[in-house]
Amino acid sequence: MKLLRCMLSILFVLLILSGGAAVVLAERLAPQTPPAPPAPPVQATGYAEGISSASTATADLFPLKAVLLVGPIDGDNGSWTIQEKQNMDLVAAELEAHGVEVFKFYTPQNDWAQIKAAAEGAHFLFYRGHGVYWTGLPHPTVGGFALKDKFVSSDDIRDDLHPSPNAIVMLYGCFTAGSSGITGDDIDSAEAQRRVVQYSAPFFDVGAAGYYADWFGDAFQMFVRYLFQGMTLGEAYESYFDFNSQTVERYVYPNNPQMAMWLDKDNWDGIKYNNAFVGLADHTLSDLFQSTQMTVTMTSLTHLAAPSSETRHFALGVNSTSAQTFTWSIDVAPRSAAWLDVTPTRGESGQALQVSLDPTGYEPGVYQASIHIVAGTPDVQNRELDISVTLRVLQQVHRVHLPMVLRGSTP
């Protein structure tokens, strides 16, 4: 008994010193969703105009890809789920009008393996469905997707999704903009900020540049429209009718001073944080997704040599035409060309490729080969390049040296 009292005393002290960590552990839940996603009052409606044509401001973008997810809300075919599928179709039409390749995963077609494959290199990732919370209210751990038969956690997003650098993310669901649809979930600004940071963090960890969260059905469509009109990410957020310059709260995203974090709210039977933006506010789509090409400093190499000549070395730069970087790999054909040496066989844009041509021991003749370079990123426009290489071996190489005459000198 005495030992038990001692152990309880130690546990009590540890609880005080840990600031209640044991309480947090006790509140750990299986992943849950609120009964229903948040919804604006009936009288507060968005607007949608006709699909606009592509703007010349984004004409230089390379081919873009979008992945759209809709999770089950009231079943696969309930009225609310159907409505969110229709809302997602609005943005799908907008994206396709601007030449974006769209992949839809609407419940029950929510296979995570297929989503991961489609999201590889995606420039837009949109989700409509339930928000997910992993610990108890009023300060829950939040994040992830509620898909058909699967809760996707923030760590799943970090581990499994590999979108394009600077991807744009848009989410609709409880907690994504701060407030939720749970009755009595009245939160202050600090809690709204905490939830938005938690929900957006995994996307920024995998390289995203912008995060939008809003409760209205046409918000994604209008944000996309504004972006393709050449607006910055911040301007697109501020141009939607739900934005209010008098109520918006402007912060800097924690641990990343380059990123803005803006939270807006409405008084709908209490304050609701329902419209959030985090990201590189001053950047446009053209800034984020410039057309990228691979270039090399020379596309053909020739070495004229005798069998006893020294090895000729070339240094070729493999470069990117934009700020985007990419990996590359090379293959030599024919592989039997022992006179040709290329190193390294893999590298990154900006790195030099060392090419050596060695005529030692070769009979007079013409020897040809090709160096095939492939960029590791699929959105590089000319992701495959060939460098032709020729070694001409002569019995003897005659070189003519011309005298150099300096201007102004006397003969």
C-alpha positions in Angstrom: 0.0 0.0 0.0 2.8 2.3 0.9 4.5 1.6 -2.4 1.3 2.3 -4.3 0.9 5.7 -2.6 4.5 6.5 -3.5 3.9 5.6 -7.1 0.8 7.8 -7.2 2.7 10.7 -5.7 5.4 10.4 -8.4 2.8 10.2 -11.1 1.1 13.4 -9.8 4.4 15.3 -9.8 5.2 14.1 -13.3 1.8 15.3 -14.5 2.3 18.8 -13.0 5.8 19.1 -14.5 4.7 17.9 -17.9 2.0 20.6 -18.2 -0.8 18.0 -18.5 0.8 15.8 -21.1 -0.9 12.8 -19.5 -4.3 14.4 -20.0 -3.6 14.8 -23.7 -2.7 11.2 -24.0 -5.9 10.2 -22.2 -7.9 12.2 -24.8 -6.3 10.5 -27.8 -9.1 9.2 -30.0 -9.6 7.2 -33.0 -9.8 9.6 -36.0 -13.3 11.3 -36.1 -15.3 13.7 -38.1 -17.9 16.1 -37.0 -21.5 15.2 -37.8 -21.6 17.6 -40.7 -19.2 19.9 -42.5 -19.5 23.7 -41.9 -22.1 25.5 -44.0 -22.9 29.2 -44.5 -26.4 30.4 -43.7 -28.8 30.1 -46.6 -29.0 33.8 -47.1 -25.2 34.0 -47.5 -24.5 32.8 -51.0 -21.5 32.9 -53.3 -21.6 33.6 -57.0 -20.4 32.1 -60.2 -19.9 33.7 -63.6 -19.5 32.1 -66.9 -16.2 30.2 -67.5 -13.6 32.7 -68.6 -11.1 32.1 -71.3 -7.4 31.5 -70.5 -5.5 34.6 -69.7 -2.4 35.6 -71.7 -0.8 36.3 -68.3 -0.4 32.5 -67.8 0.3 31.6 -71.4 3.9 30.6 -70.5 2.9 27.9 -68.0 4.0 24.4 -68.8 1.2 21.7 -68.8 -0.5 21.6 -65.4 -2.2 18.8 -63.5 -4.9 18.8 -60.8 -6.1 16.1 -58.4 -9.7 16.6 -57.0 -10.9 14.6 -54.0 -14.5 14.4 -52.6 -15.0 12.3 -49.5 -18.3 10.8 -48.3 -20.3 13.2 -46.2 -23.7 11.7 -45.9 -22.8 8.5 -47.7 -21.5 8.0 -51.2 -24.7 9.4 -52.8 -26.3 11.5 -50.1 -27.6 14.9 -51.0 -24.7 16.7 -49.3 -22.1 14.5 -50.9 -23.8 15.1 -54.3 -23.7 18.8 -53.7 -20.0 18.8 -52.9 -19.3 16.7 -56.1 -21.2 19.4 -58.0 -19.2 22.1 -56.3 -16.0 20.3 -57.2 -17.2 20.0 -60.8 -17.3 23.8 -60.9 -13.6 24.1 -60.3 -12.9 21.1 -62.6 -14.6 22.9 -65.5 -12.6 26.1 -64.7 -9.3 24.2 -64.6 -10.1 22.3 -67.8 -11.0 25.6 -69.5 -7.4 26.7 -68.9 -5.9 23.5 -70.2 -5.2 21.8 -66.9 -5.4 18.0 -66.8 -7.9 16.9 -64.1 -8.0 13.7 -62.2 -11.2 13.2 -60.2 -11.5 10.9 -57.1 -15.1 11.3 -56.0 -16.4 8.8 -53.4 -16.7 5.8 -53.6 -13.7 6.1 -56.0 -11.2 7.1 -53.2 -8.5 4.5 -53.6 -5.5 6.0 -51.8 -2.9 4.1 -54.0 -4.5 5.6 -57.1 -4.6 9.1 -55.6 -0.9 8.9 -54.6 0.0 8.0 -58.2 -2.1 10.8 -59.7 -0.8 13.4 -57.3 2.8 12.8 -58.4 3.9 16.1 -59.8 0.4 17.6 -59.4 0.1 21.4 -59.4 -3.3 21.6 -57.7 -4.7 19.4 -54.9 -8.3 20.1 -53.9 -10.4 18.3 -51.2 -14.1 18.6 -50.2 -15.4 16.5 -47.3 -15.3 16.0 -43.6 -12.5 17.6 -41.6 -10.7 15.1 -39.3 -9.8 15.5 -35.6 -7.6 13.1 -33.7 -7.9 14.2 -30.1 -10.7 15.6 -28.1 -12.2 19.1 -28.2 -11.9 22.0 -27.5 -8.3 22.0 -28.7 -8.1 19.0 -31.0 -5.3 17.8 -33.2 -6.6 18.2 -36.7 -5.6 17.4 -40.2 -6.0 15.0 -43.2 -8.8 13.7 -45.3 -11.8 11.5 -44.6 -12.0 9.3 -47.7 -14.1 6.2 -48.4 -13.0 3.5 -45.8 -9.8 5.5 -45.0 -8.7 8.4 -42.8 -5.6 10.0 -44.3 -3.5 11.6 -41.6 -1.1 14.5 -41.8 1.8 12.1 -41.7 0.3 10.1 -44.6 0.3 13.3 -46.6 3.9 14.0 -45.8 5.0 10.4 -46.5 2.8 9.6 -49.6 2.1 12.7 -51.6 4.7 14.2 -53.9 3.1 17.1 -55.7 4.9 19.6 -57.9 7.0 22.2 -56.2 4.9 25.2 -55.3 1.6 23.3 -55.5 -1.7 25.0 -54.7 -4.0 23.3 -52.1 -7.6 24.1 -51.5 -9.7 22.4 -48.7 -13.3 22.5 -47.6 -14.1 20.8 -44.3 -14.3 21.3 -40.6 -11.2 22.9 -39.0 -9.5 23.7 -42.4 -10.3 27.5 -42.0 -10.5 27.4 -38.2 -14.1 26.8 -37.1 -16.1 23.6 -37.4 -19.7 22.5 -37.8 -19.8 21.1 -34.3 -22.5 22.8 -32.2 -20.9 25.0 -29.5 -17.4 25.0 -31.1 -16.9 28.7 -30.4 -13.2 29.5 -30.8 -11.0 32.5 -30.5 -8.3 33.8 -32.9 -5.5 31.8 -31.2 -7.4 28.5 -31.7 -8.3 29.4 -35.3 -4.6 30.1 -36.0 -3.5 26.8 -34.4 -6.0 24.7 -36.4 -5.1 26.4 -39.7 -1.4 25.9 -39.0 -2.0 22.2 -38.2 -4.2 21.5 -41.2 -1.9 23.3 -43.7 1.5 22.2 -42.3 1.8 18.8 -44.1 1.2 20.4 -47.5 3.9 23.0 -46.9 6.2 20.2 -45.7 5.9 18.6 -49.2 6.6 21.9 -51.0 3.2 23.7 -51.5 3.2 27.4 -52.0 -0.5 28.2 -51.3 -3.3 27.0 -49.1 -6.9 28.1 -49.3 -9.8 27.1 -47.1 -13.4 28.4 -47.5 -16.9 27.3 -46.7 -18.6 28.4 -49.9 -19.3 26.0 -52.7 -17.9 28.2 -55.6 -14.9 29.4 -53.7 -12.4 27.0 -55.3 -13.7 27.9 -58.8 -13.3 31.6 -58.2 -9.9 31.4 -56.6 -8.7 29.4 -59.6 -10.3 31.9 -62.0 -8.5 34.8 -60.4 -5.2 33.0 -60.4 -5.4 32.3 -64.1 -6.3 35.9 -64.7 -2.8 36.7 -63.5 -3.6 37.7 -59.9 -1.2 36.9 -57.1 -2.2 34.3 -54.6 -3.0 37.0 -52.1 -5.0 39.0 -54.6 -7.1 36.0 -55.6 -8.0 35.5 -51.9 -8.9 39.1 -51.4 -11.0 39.2 -54.6 -13.5 36.6 -53.5 -16.8 38.1 -52.2 -16.4 36.5 -48.8 -13.3 38.5 -48.0 -13.7 41.5 -45.7 -10.8 43.9 -45.3 -12.4 45.1 -42.0 -12.5 41.6 -40.4 -9.5 39.8 -41.8 -6.7 39.0 -39.4 -3.2 39.1 -40.9 -0.3 37.1 -39.5 3.0 35.6 -40.6 3.0 31.8 -40.9 5.0 30.3 -38.0 8.6 29.4 -38.8 8.3 30.8 -42.4 8.4 34.6 -42.5 8.0 34.5 -46.3 4.5 33.2 -46.0 1.4 35.2 -45.1 -1.4 33.7 -42.9 -4.7 35.5 -43.3 -7.8 34.4 -41.4 -11.2 35.9 -42.1 -14.5 35.4 -40.3 -18.2 36.1 -40.3 -20.7 36.7 -37.6 -23.2 33.9 -38.3 -24.9 33.3 -34.9 -21.4 33.8 -33.4 -18.0 34.3 -34.9 -17.1 31.7 -37.5 -13.5 31.5 -38.9 -14.5 30.3 -42.4 -12.0 31.8 -44.9 -8.3 31.3 -44.7 -5.2 31.7 -46.8 -1.6 30.7 -46.2 1.2 31.1 -48.7 3.4 33.2 -50.9 1.0 36.1 -51.2 2.9 38.1 -53.8 3.5 35.2 -56.3 1.5 34.4 -59.4 1.0 31.1 -61.2 3.6 32.3 -63.7 6.1 32.8 -60.8 5.3 29.4 -59.4 4.9 27.3 -62.5 7.2 28.8 -65.2 7.8 26.7 -68.3 11.0 24.8 -67.6 13.3 23.5 -70.3 16.5 21.5 -70.0 19.5 22.9 -71.8 23.1 21.7 -72.4 26.0 24.0 -73.4 26.8 21.9 -76.5 24.7 19.3 -78.4 27.5 17.9 -80.5 31.1 17.1 -79.8 33.9 16.2 -82.2 37.5 15.2 -81.6 40.1 15.0 -84.4 43.0 12.9 -83.2 45.8 10.5 -84.0 46.0 7.1 -82.2 48.7 8.6 -80.0 46.8 11.8 -79.2 45.9 12.7 -75.6 42.4 12.3 -74.3 40.2 15.3 -75.0 37.9 16.5 -72.1 34.7 18.4 -72.4 32.6 19.9 -69.6 28.9 20.3 -70.5 26.5 22.2 -68.3 23.0 20.7 -67.9 20.8 23.6 -66.9 17.3 24.7 -66.2 15.7 27.7 -67.9 13.7 28.6 -64.8 14.1 28.5 -61.0 12.8 25.0 -61.0 15.5 22.3 -60.5 15.4 18.7 -61.6 17.5 15.6 -61.6 18.8 14.0 -64.7 20.3 10.7 -65.8 22.3 9.7 -68.9 22.7 6.6 -71.1 25.3 6.1 -73.8 24.7 4.3 -77.1 26.4 2.2 -78.2 27.5 1.0 -74.8 30.5 -0.7 -76.5 32.0 2.8 -77.2 35.0 2.3 -74.9 36.6 5.4 -76.3 33.9 7.5 -74.7 33.6 8.1 -71.0 30.8 10.1 -69.3 30.6 11.0 -65.7 28.5 11.3 -63.6 25.7 9.2 -64.9 23.2 11.1 -62.6 23.0 14.6 -61.4 21.0 17.8 -60.9 20.4 20.8 -63.1 23.3 23.2 -62.8 25.8 20.3 -62.5 28.4 19.8 -65.1 28.7 16.6 -67.2 32.3 15.5 -67.9 32.8 13.9 -71.3 36.2 12.3 -72.3 37.2 11.1 -75.7 40.3 8.8 -75.8 41.7 7.7 -79.2 44.5 5.6 -77.7 44.8 2.3 -79.6 42.1 3.0 -82.2 42.6 2.4 -85.9 42.0 5.4 -88.2 38.3 5.8 -88.8 35.2 7.6 -87.7 33.6 6.5 -84.4 30.2 7.8 -83.3 28.1 7.6 -80.3 25.2 9.4 -78.6 24.7 10.6 -75.0 21.0 10.5 -74.1 20.0 12.8 -71.2 16.6 12.4 -69.5 15.2 14.8 -66.9 13.7 13.2 -63.8 10.8 15.6 -63.6 8.0 15.0 -66.1 6.9 18.6 -66.4 10.3 19.7 -68.0 9.2 20.5 -71.5 12.1 18.9 -73.5 12.9 16.3 -70.8 15.0 14.2 -73.3 18.0 15.5 -75.1 20.7 13.8 -77.3 24.3 14.9 -77.6 26.0 13.5 -80.7 29.7 12.6 -80.2 32.2 11.9 -83.0 35.8 10.7 -82.7 37.8 11.0 -86.0 41.0 9.1 -85.8 43.6 9.9 -88.5 47.0 8.4 -89.1 48.5 11.8 -88.5 47.0 15.1 -87.5 48.6 18.1 -89.2 48.2 21.3 -87.3 48.9 24.8 -88.7 50.1 27.5 -86.3 49.6 31.0 -87.6 51.9 33.8 -86.3 50.2 36.3 -84.1 50.7 39.9 -85.1 50.0 42.5 -82.4 48.2 45.7 -83.6 50.6 48.6 -83.7 53.8 46.5 -83.7 56.5 46.9 -86.3 57.5 43.9 -88.5 
